[in-house]
Amino acid sequence: MDYFAGRDYAVTAVASGQEAVAAFAIERPDVVLLDIRMPEMDGFLILKHLRIADPTLAIIMVTANEDETLARQTLAIGAFDYVAKPFDFEHLSRIVEAAVLHSARGPLPSRPGEVRLHVRDGGEAGLVQLALAERPMCAECITKTVGLSAPRVDMALAVIAGALELSVSHGRCDACSKRTTVFRLL
């Protein structure tokens, strides 16, 4: 995971399923990259354990097996996405960026004010862009407005961030009035 460490991500690498569970108990990450085949405990068991411990955690399954049935099983259990090895790091990077957006802790600013996300490539950004053109909204309201799943909205937000610069701040959603992470076009 040197690729992500070199891109300003804080990375904790573990060598086994037991170490993964122990590391999670110490510090909750924003995103987990989880191999299906691991010593001691397989990725399915760890995925189930982490899903119970934190239903909002974005978990990306990684495996050398391109079995579509296996991918569907991990997604049904609650994986955010599934990536087969060898993978294209740019593709994996986009998935991780979308997962960070999806994470319940998400991209909240570390200081008062706003942060800007810079991501490249995407999904169904047009619908989300139209929704945000009307007013700033939280991810939940964007999902309801455009009729896409949360992961697809997250990917679209990542695309918009890369192409148009997306402002992300903690404030009040114009659609539901909740205080939460709010997205707006610049």
C-alpha positions in Angstrom: 0.0 0.0 0.0 3.0 2.3 -0.6 1.0 3.7 -3.5 -1.5 5.3 -1.1 1.1 6.3 1.6 2.8 8.3 -1.1 -0.4 10.2 -1.8 -0.8 11.5 1.7 -3.1 8.8 3.0 -2.4 7.5 6.5 -2.0 3.7 5.9 -2.0 0.9 8.4 -1.0 -2.4 6.8 -1.6 -5.8 8.5 -0.6 -9.3 7.6 -3.5 -11.4 8.9 -7.1 -11.4 9.7 -6.5 -11.3 13.4 -4.2 -8.3 13.0 -6.9 -6.6 10.9 -9.5 -7.0 13.6 -7.1 -5.9 16.3 -6.1 -2.8 14.3 -9.7 -1.9 13.8 -10.4 -2.1 17.6 -7.6 0.4 18.2 -8.5 3.0 15.4 -11.4 3.2 13.1 -10.2 3.9 9.5 -12.2 5.8 6.9 -11.7 3.0 4.3 -10.6 -0.6 4.5 -8.9 -2.5 1.6 -9.5 -6.1 2.5 -8.1 -9.2 0.7 -10.4 -12.1 0.6 -7.6 -14.7 1.1 -5.8 -14.0 4.4 -4.1 -16.2 7.0 -6.1 -17.2 10.1 -9.4 -15.5 9.0 -10.6 -15.1 5.5 -11.9 -11.8 4.1 -15.5 -12.8 4.2 -15.4 -13.4 8.0 -13.5 -10.1 8.6 -16.0 -8.3 6.3 -18.9 -9.6 8.4 -17.2 -8.7 11.6 -16.4 -5.1 10.5 -19.9 -4.7 9.0 -21.4 -5.6 12.4 -18.9 -3.3 14.3 -19.5 -0.4 11.9 -22.3 -0.5 9.3 -21.1 2.8 7.7 -17.5 1.7 7.1 -16.4 1.6 3.5 -14.8 -1.8 2.8 -13.2 -2.5 -0.6 -12.6 -6.2 -1.2 -9.4 -7.1 -3.1 -8.6 -10.5 -4.6 -6.7 -12.3 -7.3 -10.0 -14.1 -8.2 -12.2 -12.4 -10.9 -15.2 -14.6 -10.0 -18.4 -12.6 -10.6 -20.3 -14.7 -8.0 -17.6 -14.0 -5.4 -17.9 -10.3 -6.1 -21.7 -10.4 -5.7 -21.4 -12.3 -2.5 -19.1 -9.7 -1.0 -21.3 -6.8 -2.2 -24.3 -8.6 -0.7 -22.6 -8.8 2.7 -21.9 -5.1 2.6 -18.6 -4.4 0.7 -18.4 -1.0 -0.8 -16.8 -2.4 -4.0 -14.7 -5.3 -5.3 -11.4 -5.0 -7.1 -9.6 -7.9 -8.8 -5.7 -8.2 -8.9 -3.7 -7.2 -10.7 -5.5 -3.8 -10.5 -4.9 -0.5 -12.2 -3.8 1.9 -9.4 -5.6 4.8 -11.0 -8.9 2.8 -11.0 -8.3 1.7 -7.4 -7.5 5.3 -6.4 -10.9 6.5 -7.8 -12.7 3.8 -5.8 -10.8 4.7 -2.6 -11.6 8.4 -3.1 -15.3 7.5 -3.6 -15.2 5.3 -0.5 -13.7 8.2 1.5 -16.7 10.3 0.4 -19.1 7.5 1.3 -17.6 7.0 4.8 -19.7 8.3 7.6 -16.7 10.3 8.8 -16.3 11.5 5.3 -14.2 14.5 4.2 -14.9 16.8 7.1 -12.5 19.8 7.3 -9.8 19.5 9.9 -10.2 23.2 10.7 -13.1 25.6 10.4 -14.0 26.6 6.9 -14.0 24.4 3.8 -11.8 21.8 2.1 -11.7 21.1 -1.6 -11.5 17.6 -3.0 -9.6 17.0 -6.2 -10.4 13.7 -7.8 -10.3 12.5 -11.4 -12.9 10.5 -13.4 -16.2 9.2 -12.4 -19.8 8.0 -12.9 -23.1 9.8 -13.2 -22.0 13.3 -12.5 -24.5 15.1 -14.7 -27.6 14.4 -12.5 -25.7 15.3 -9.3 -24.4 18.4 -10.9 -27.9 19.5 -11.8 -29.2 18.8 -8.3 -26.3 20.8 -6.7 -26.8 23.7 -9.2 -30.1 24.4 -7.5 -28.8 24.4 -3.9 -26.2 22.9 -1.5 -27.2 19.5 -0.2 -26.0 16.6 2.0 -25.2 13.3 0.3 -28.5 11.7 1.6 -30.6 14.4 0.0 -28.6 14.2 -3.2 -29.3 10.4 -3.3 -33.0 11.0 -2.9 -33.1 13.8 -5.4 -31.3 12.0 -8.3 -32.4 8.5 -7.5 -29.0 6.9 -7.5 -27.5 4.6 -4.9 -25.2 6.2 -2.3 -22.0 4.7 -3.8 -22.9 6.0 -7.2 -23.6 9.5 -5.8 -20.2 9.3 -4.0 -18.5 8.5 -7.3 -20.4 11.3 -9.1 -19.3 13.8 -6.3 -15.7 12.6 -6.9 -16.1 13.4 -10.6 -17.5 16.8 -10.0 -14.7 17.5 -7.5 -12.1 16.8 -10.1 -13.8 18.7 -13.0 -15.4 21.7 -11.3 -14.1 21.9 -7.8 -16.6 20.8 -5.2 -16.8 22.7 -2.0 -17.3 20.4 1.1 -18.1 21.9 4.4 -19.9 21.2 7.7 -23.1 23.1 7.8 -26.9 23.0 7.2 -28.3 21.1 4.2 -30.7 23.4 2.3 -32.9 20.4 1.4 -33.4 18.8 4.8 -32.0 21.4 7.3 -29.8 18.9 9.0 -26.3 19.9 10.2 -24.0 17.6 8.4 -21.4 17.5 5.6 -22.8 19.7 2.8 -21.7 19.7 -0.9 -22.0 22.8 -3.2 -20.7 23.7 -6.7 -18.2 26.5 -6.9 
